[in-house]
Amino acid sequence: MNTEMRVYHSLGEAAGSFGPSVVSIGNFDGVHLGHQQLLRRVREMGARLDAKPSIITFDPHPTVVLAAEHAPKLLTTIEQRLGWMERHGVMQALVLPFTREFSLQSPEQFVERVLRQAAGVRGVLVGENFRFGNRQMGNTALLKEMGARDGFAVEVAGGVFLHNRMVSSTEIRRQVRAGHVALAARLLGRFYGLEGKVVQGRGVGSRQTMPTLNLDTTAEVLPACGVYVTRTTDLGTSRRWNSVTNVGVRPTFGGDGELSIESFVLSGYEPPPPERIRVEFLHRLREERRFADPAALKAQILKDAARAQTYLRRLAAIESE
């Protein structure tokens, strides 16, 4: 798999070295199964046309600039998206700063300035709902006309369905927020995770129940409150542990409404403690609820841990097949 993806951040930087390329264009939030199909086809098209498999994407998300009140909360940061694209064989990416001025380009100007002059395209692969140019006046039919005129191939990819469900970033956000993390994982092609630094908790849990790793994250899409089977990775050392994670307001300890994400490592861990972690959500065990006292909560945590171990053994057996 390609591990040296080059990232360009302006049209001027790309011009002269980006092409010849085959590109797919979009936001790619989550880099889910649908996006992964596009990336496979970009690699195949690039091989046919002797051109570099590439991505053109935007930062920030165009809706943030054009209609901020309707801008979606994102599953991934731009850095995470680029990392997943690199894992899927993308050779280079052009990350264009999206501004209101940029949005005013006509479809013809977009093709000339971005695709031909900067990207040097030999082929373009887009989804069937692709729109481009001022007021989204350009569509796939127009892009095909321009490609035939200007000498680049255009292919249109249909959507990906899983269990009669369209794979989309919107659907994945919906499933994560509902706590359906196992379904979200199937749509993503991997487990959904949150990253951030480990922060000091209030210490009540460690004294009265179990010590936990408390995650402070800037992630925009969080799983519903509840208890989950998780995997926790130390981003500094790559140590990884099976864990049980509570997302919620800690009602047993008089939760004040402040959301916390606390992970109990099932096997414990050797020092040093991690500074930054990634918590991947595998399966939802139960809702968060209030217990009569810390002793009752500790007993429930042990039950949760036992159920998590059973789930993880089954998962390990499936993954080894």
Legacy VTK file of the C-alpha trace (Angstrom):
# vtk DataFile Version 3.0
C-alpha trace
ASCII
DATASET POLYDATA
POINTS 321 float
0.000 0.000 0.000
1.235 3.496 -0.841
2.744 5.223 2.213
4.128 8.397 0.599
1.053 10.317 -0.477
1.883 13.884 -1.460
-0.508 16.611 -0.380
-0.881 19.892 -2.293
-2.652 22.881 -0.762
-3.216 25.272 -3.665
-3.742 25.327 -7.409
-0.395 27.026 -7.902
1.446 24.415 -5.883
-0.153 21.593 -7.876
0.330 23.075 -11.348
3.099 21.373 -13.260
3.676 18.449 -10.871
0.244 17.017 -10.004
-0.515 15.642 -13.462
-0.954 13.437 -15.281
-3.661 12.344 -12.865
-6.912 10.493 -12.453
-8.993 12.201 -9.793
-12.076 11.717 -7.719
-13.584 14.867 -6.266
-15.499 15.248 -3.015
-15.431 15.677 0.748
-14.982 11.980 1.621
-16.053 12.393 5.251
-15.459 9.089 7.005
-13.801 7.462 3.951
-16.561 4.831 4.188
-17.316 1.808 1.997
-18.768 3.972 -0.768
-15.674 6.164 -0.809
-13.451 3.102 -0.694
-15.106 1.788 -3.856
-14.365 5.110 -5.551
-10.736 4.916 -4.451
-10.398 1.386 -5.835
-11.782 2.526 -9.165
-9.471 5.572 -9.194
-6.499 3.231 -8.812
-7.802 1.001 -11.614
-8.501 3.971 -13.893
-5.080 5.418 -13.140
-3.426 2.145 -14.144
-5.371 2.101 -17.432
-4.540 5.694 -18.301
-0.969 5.678 -16.942
-1.837 8.479 -14.517
-1.448 9.055 -10.772
-4.486 8.026 -8.649
-5.470 11.242 -6.921
-8.083 13.068 -4.866
-9.343 16.642 -4.967
-11.045 17.666 -1.751
-11.901 20.843 0.154
-11.203 22.378 3.552
-13.333 23.584 5.169
-16.421 21.664 4.089
-18.173 23.840 1.451
-21.362 24.038 3.490
-19.457 25.766 6.308
-18.821 28.660 3.913
-22.071 28.678 1.935
-24.681 27.744 4.571
-23.040 27.420 7.973
-26.315 26.727 9.754
-26.724 23.544 7.697
-23.111 22.382 7.892
-22.859 18.737 9.001
-20.869 17.632 12.011
-17.975 15.667 10.558
-16.933 12.089 11.289
-13.283 12.802 10.514
-10.811 15.664 10.405
-9.069 16.503 7.148
-5.887 14.895 8.526
-7.746 11.671 9.315
-9.355 11.611 5.879
-5.997 12.007 4.176
-4.554 9.225 6.317
-7.324 6.804 5.315
-7.002 7.793 1.656
-3.291 7.054 1.796
-4.028 3.610 3.251
-6.321 2.963 0.278
-3.647 3.667 -2.292
-4.139 7.328 -3.191
-0.855 8.717 -4.492
-1.610 12.420 -4.077
-4.278 14.806 -2.841
-5.114 18.403 -3.685
-6.729 20.029 -0.647
-8.260 23.285 -1.850
-9.161 26.044 0.607
-12.878 26.522 0.035
-13.874 30.192 0.008
-16.888 32.103 -1.228
-14.775 33.439 -4.092
-13.833 29.885 -5.099
-17.514 28.908 -5.058
-18.328 31.603 -7.655
-16.391 29.857 -10.432
-18.525 28.675 -13.305
-18.420 24.961 -14.154
-16.254 25.840 -17.176
-13.806 27.785 -15.006
-13.624 24.903 -12.494
-12.757 22.421 -15.232
-10.184 24.718 -16.847
-8.456 26.039 -13.695
-8.705 23.057 -11.361
-8.915 19.950 -13.514
-6.894 20.884 -16.587
-4.358 23.519 -15.510
-3.667 22.447 -11.907
-4.459 18.710 -11.875
-3.563 17.770 -15.445
-6.349 15.198 -15.513
-6.550 12.272 -17.877
-9.604 10.908 -16.101
-12.243 11.921 -13.566
-14.346 9.564 -11.444
-17.293 10.989 -9.496
-20.484 9.857 -7.827
-23.808 10.118 -9.633
-24.917 13.107 -7.527
-21.753 15.129 -8.179
-22.304 18.856 -8.689
-19.726 21.578 -9.322
-19.352 25.237 -10.121
-21.332 28.297 -9.028
-24.728 27.334 -7.569
-23.895 23.717 -8.401
-24.810 24.345 -12.023
-22.459 21.614 -13.255
-23.527 17.962 -13.170
-22.189 14.639 -14.460
-23.718 15.115 -17.917
-21.979 18.467 -18.353
-18.714 17.046 -17.019
-18.878 14.253 -19.617
-19.435 16.819 -22.376
-16.423 18.814 -21.210
-14.321 15.686 -20.937
-15.155 14.673 -24.504
-14.267 18.192 -25.675
-11.074 18.583 -23.647
-9.697 15.057 -23.883
-10.204 13.500 -20.454
-12.266 10.449 -19.576
-15.219 10.716 -17.178
-16.731 7.805 -15.271
-19.721 7.969 -12.916
-20.010 5.546 -10.004
-23.308 4.489 -8.463
-23.941 4.292 -4.752
-22.991 1.374 -2.504
-25.740 -0.442 -0.600
-25.351 -2.680 2.429
-28.364 -4.661 3.649
-30.612 -2.453 1.481
-29.160 0.645 3.152
-27.357 3.338 1.169
-23.851 3.865 2.516
-23.394 7.577 3.193
-21.702 9.874 5.685
-25.133 11.140 6.755
-26.353 7.618 7.520
-23.202 6.792 9.476
-23.546 9.945 11.571
-27.141 8.949 12.320
-26.160 5.445 13.416
-23.270 6.619 15.615
-25.444 9.184 17.371
-28.076 6.498 17.976
-25.472 4.225 19.565
-25.644 1.687 16.736
-21.865 1.501 16.508
-21.772 -2.059 15.114
-23.914 -1.007 12.133
-21.844 2.158 11.709
-18.732 -0.032 11.571
-20.192 -2.142 8.782
-20.971 1.003 6.767
-17.529 2.477 7.429
-15.602 -0.720 6.789
-13.890 -0.284 10.181
-14.812 0.622 13.753
-15.705 4.230 14.502
-13.218 5.888 16.834
-12.579 9.029 18.834
-9.143 10.501 19.430
-7.836 12.970 21.976
-5.762 13.511 25.070
-6.135 11.699 28.383
-7.258 14.087 31.117
-7.512 13.815 34.860
-10.952 12.787 36.094
-12.449 13.804 39.408
-10.973 10.728 41.069
-14.276 9.552 42.505
-14.532 6.596 40.141
-10.981 5.387 40.742
-11.495 5.462 44.507
-14.946 3.909 44.621
-15.318 1.805 41.461
-12.591 1.284 38.825
-9.762 3.462 37.467
-10.425 4.741 33.976
-8.780 6.634 31.125
-10.734 9.844 30.578
-10.786 11.070 26.984
-10.944 14.730 26.012
-11.812 14.891 22.321
-12.694 17.539 19.776
-14.602 14.991 17.668
-17.868 16.393 16.327
-19.902 13.149 16.207
-20.197 11.237 19.504
-21.924 7.927 20.224
-25.147 8.043 22.220
-24.785 7.884 25.991
-24.256 4.317 27.084
-21.732 1.589 27.806
-19.710 0.082 24.952
-17.200 -2.630 24.207
-14.174 -0.736 22.911
-10.532 -0.964 21.960
-8.213 1.718 23.296
-4.922 2.547 21.568
-2.058 4.593 22.979
-1.293 6.932 20.077
2.215 7.500 21.410
3.369 3.888 21.660
0.736 1.908 19.678
-0.088 -0.178 22.771
-3.653 -1.427 22.441
-6.046 -2.730 25.068
-9.549 -4.167 25.151
-11.777 -1.906 27.185
-15.276 -0.954 28.295
-16.200 2.695 27.752
-18.952 4.761 29.313
-20.199 7.786 27.393
-22.425 9.878 29.622
-22.874 12.197 32.551
-22.037 9.836 35.470
-25.454 9.982 37.169
-24.423 7.740 40.099
-21.979 10.448 41.162
-24.476 13.282 40.753
-23.683 14.035 37.128
-23.825 17.767 36.389
-24.672 17.355 32.722
-21.049 17.494 31.555
-20.369 14.647 29.158
-17.480 12.312 29.944
-15.901 9.455 27.990
-14.299 7.016 30.426
-12.610 3.762 29.420
-11.891 0.900 31.803
-9.003 -1.209 30.444
-9.973 -4.842 30.939
-6.489 -6.257 31.431
-4.887 -3.207 33.004
-1.750 -1.671 31.533
1.858 -1.181 32.472
3.230 2.334 33.045
3.642 4.853 31.645
0.019 5.937 31.256
-0.928 7.071 27.750
-1.079 10.762 26.961
-3.194 10.530 23.791
-5.549 7.690 22.909
-7.934 6.457 20.253
-11.077 4.691 21.458
-12.811 2.470 18.877
-16.445 1.534 19.503
-17.216 -2.113 18.743
-20.579 -2.915 20.362
-23.127 -1.250 22.650
-23.764 -3.135 25.892
-26.436 -1.034 27.596
-27.775 2.406 28.386
-26.134 4.555 31.010
-28.171 4.523 34.189
-28.015 5.619 37.799
-27.182 3.094 40.514
-28.051 3.233 44.197
-24.419 3.552 45.289
-20.857 3.142 43.957
-20.773 -0.503 45.097
-23.738 -1.327 42.868
-22.097 0.492 39.970
-18.842 -1.423 40.506
-20.759 -4.713 40.436
-22.375 -3.686 37.153
-19.003 -2.698 35.675
-17.723 -6.202 36.437
-20.774 -7.662 34.672
-20.152 -5.334 31.731
-16.522 -6.466 31.629
-17.552 -10.133 31.573
-20.003 -9.509 28.706
-17.339 -7.536 26.873
-14.861 -10.402 27.191
-17.435 -12.821 25.761
-18.075 -10.487 22.830
-14.348 -9.997 22.214
-13.694 -13.742 22.165
-16.398 -14.169 19.536
-14.990 -11.265 17.532
-11.460 -12.677 17.717
-12.727 -16.019 16.407
-14.462 -14.298 13.475
-11.412 -12.129 12.663
-9.135 -15.200 12.651
-11.240 -17.060 10.070
LINES 1 322
321 0 1 2 3 4 5 6 7 8 9 10 11 12 13 14 15 16 17 18 19 20 21 22 23 24 25 26 27 28 29 30 31 32 33 34 35 36 37 38 39 40 41 42 43 44 45 46 47 48 49 50 51 52 53 54 55 56 57 58 59 60 61 62 63 64 65 66 67 68 69 70 71 72 73 74 75 76 77 78 79 80 81 82 83 84 85 86 87 88 89 90 91 92 93 94 95 96 97 98 99 100 101 102 103 104 105 106 107 108 109 110 111 112 113 114 115 116 117 118 119 120 121 122 123 124 125 126 127 128 129 130 131 132 133 134 135 136 137 138 139 140 141 142 143 144 145 146 147 148 149 150 151 152 153 154 155 156 157 158 159 160 161 162 163 164 165 166 167 168 169 170 171 172 173 174 175 176 177 178 179 180 181 182 183 184 185 186 187 188 189 190 191 192 193 194 195 196 197 198 199 200 201 202 203 204 205 206 207 208 209 210 211 212 213 214 215 216 217 218 219 220 221 222 223 224 225 226 227 228 229 230 231 232 233 234 235 236 237 238 239 240 241 242 243 244 245 246 247 248 249 250 251 252 253 254 255 256 257 258 259 260 261 262 263 264 265 266 267 268 269 270 271 272 273 274 275 276 277 278 279 280 281 282 283 284 285 286 287 288 289 290 291 292 293 294 295 296 297 298 299 300 301 302 303 304 305 306 307 308 309 310 311 312 313 314 315 316 317 318 319 320
